[in-house]
Every structure is written in structure tokens, then in C-alpha cells.
């Protein structure tokens, strides 16, 4: 086939703020080279924190650049090898691999395909593998969660955090403590978090100790650095902590100095310490498991369990936003700054164009422009009516008026438009609120994130 396809290519590892090392390039349509291969046209892909680390050069195992990142996607089978008997053209499938999923069309082994359940959307298919498989295997293979456990989940509004919270609720009497900024507390509470802690304003260690003076049973730690020590110290005897990321070591702009400082503060215990304190420490890395032949059967079993949970309604995948491949920089910036609540989805530009002339993020921009325009008009009216007012009084008036009925009407119109693209109404409202709060709050939150 002479068709050209588009792919996101990581040209080098760098923490550059312009994200110039991620480029959208043309490639030839792939060819089947062995009997067990399948060609899939991608409808949606997932963005994960691991890919942020790949861009910066912090992720292991590291692939040699240039290459196409991406661990997970969902799409439709276009061609099959002569040795493939359990898939057919037009089958809807979930696909996964150690890299290469951010393409329009992918050729890969039949063993990397899973048939999607009836009724599952491509967005859900692209969001299930990494986040839910990570959460499932940590909870049920590593820390062995059980009835009555008290579990601390950092970044509870993120993809893995959201998934882990839902899976915790499948076990009787499990109590979830979740950290997230205050704007996300409503979302994580609805998802099953019993105790919300605003890590930007509160010392989560002290808050957990107030709730459970004797300690907690499980800590899920994607932060690492000094947070690994804090988490270990929160455990009571028989407690378990699982490290599965290094969010505190990376930021939007790579800094080896900051990374070294965070690494230096990581937990370091001896086998004698663990014996004396009766605690368990473990680590989890899905990237290594994907490339380990000894894990194939276990992975297949756990994925089947997750799909069964999905079919029974025990899993309700939370989507944050959708970005075209050409907007990968904006997508990564959103995750770096921890603005997302749930999964960020990537789609080929060609798929976005089929769905609508404007993608989801363009609707969000329109929402922001509408609110800012309304606030600006109100500010001008206030200045004309009261020219002698002080600047801070005008600002307070703007904030108060931002909640009046005219502004809500404008926002509701945009929310209605967003709902047509399957974006959660609550999220759209949250975006509007965050726009109103950016004046004084965003710089403080960014500083907190970098020092997390």
C-alpha cells in the first residue's frame, strides 16, 4: 500500500520546554513481515507518566532514539498474517507494547492484541491497559490488599490513582486516603476516596497521622524521593509500600540537579531494618514486565480479570481530555502540571477530523476565551461606573461577578458543546473554575509541584 501515515517521533531525550524533540512525521504504511503479525489502524492512544520520563531520558529500559513512544492504544484490524486465526479484519482491539503506539497504523505481533468487549469505546480501550493493569497488579499481586486495609494513594486524581481507588472499593471495608489539589477533591470523593488531603497546602504525613495514629496498611507511591521515606514511616507493622514511579524527580523541564537531590533522598533500608520493623517494601515496573516472557500468562490472566470487571461495571474509566497527535506538547504539559483528573487520550489528527472540525481541546480553549472575554467586559463596565475604585476592589468585583448568572449562561453553552464530544460535564465545569483561579493560585501550585 502506498499510503503515508503519521507518527509521533521522539528524536532525542531532552527536557526542553518547547518539546521540540517530539515531532509528527510521515512514514510508509507498514507491511506484514511474518505470519503472526496484524496491522491495526489506531483510533485512540493513551498518555502516561512513563512517556514523560522517556522524553526527558529518565525512563528505563531506554530505547535508542529516534523512535515512536506509546504503550497502549485501541483500534481496528486492517490486515492479518496467514498464521493468525483468532482475529479478523474489522475486529475492534486493544493493543499494547513497550513503545510504538503513537502512530496512525501499527504492525505488531498477534500476542499484543486483545479483543475489546462489546460496548467498550476506543477511548476506554486506550485507557485500560497501563493504568488499570498497573493498579491491579500492585494491589493484588504486590501488596495483596485485603479486607479492612487503610490505603494511601498519592496523585489520586491521576490515571493510576483513579484506577487504584476503584479497585480498592472491590474489597470489603477498604478505606482510601487520597492526595490531590483541592479543585480535584470532589472528583476523587465521588470515585471512592474517603479522606482527601490537599498536598499543596497540607502536610499529608500529619493529616494521615491525625486520621490513623497507629499507622496505615498500604502506601502506593508514584512520587519517590523523600516521599518514599515518609510513606514507609506511615506504615504500621505488617504494612506494605509499593514504589511505581518517580514523579517528584521529574518536572516539565528536566533538571539533573533536582533529580539528583530527589534521588539522594530516596528510601534506603537494610534487610535488618525490615526484619525489625515488620514492614514490606516492593517495586513495580510495567515496562519491564511487558518485555519479560515469563510474565505473559500472568499478564493475560490479569487483563482478562480487568475486562470482566469492566463488563460488570466495577470499572468506570475517567477521561480527562483528548488531544490530537499534533498537540502532544500541550498534552504533556497538562500532565506535567498535574492538571488532569483521570486519563489523557491522544488521537491521530485524521481521527479528530472525522469526528468534528474542532477537537476537545479546541472546545476547552473556546471555553477559556469566553470566560476571559466576559470577565474583561465586566471589568471595563466596572471601571466606567467607578473610576475612583482601587485596583484590588475591581479585581474582587471581577471574581464575584464571575459567578453571576450571565457568566454561567456562557459557560453552560460551552459545556453543552463539550458534551457532544463525550467530555464529562463536571470536568468542563472544573476547567471553568480553574480559569477563574489562575490569577494567584497557579504559580503557587506549580512551585508546590516542583518541590513535591
Secondary structure, 3 states (H helix, E strand, C coil): CCCEEEEEEECCCCCCCCCCCEEEEEEECCCCCCCCEEEEEEEEEEECHHHHHHHHCCCCCCCCCCECCCCEEEEEEEEECCCCCCCCCCCEEEEECCCCCCECEEEEEHHHEEECCCCCCHHHHHHHHHHHHHHHHHHHHHCCCCCCCEEEECCCCCHHHHHHHHHHCCCCCCEEEEECCHHHHHHHHHHCCCEEECCCCCCHHHHHHHHCCCCEEEEEECCCCHHHHHHHHHEEEEEEEEECCCCCCCCCCCCHHHHHHHHHCCCCCCHHHHHHHCCEEEECCHHHHHCCHHHHHHHHHHHHHHHHHHHCCCCCCCEEEEEEHHHHHHHHHHHHCCCCCCEEEEECHHHHHHHCCCCHHHHHHHHHHHHHHHHHHHHHHHHHHCCCCCHHHHHHHHHHHCCCHHHHHHHHHHHHHHHCCCCCHHHHHHHHHHHHHHHHHHHHHHHHHHCC
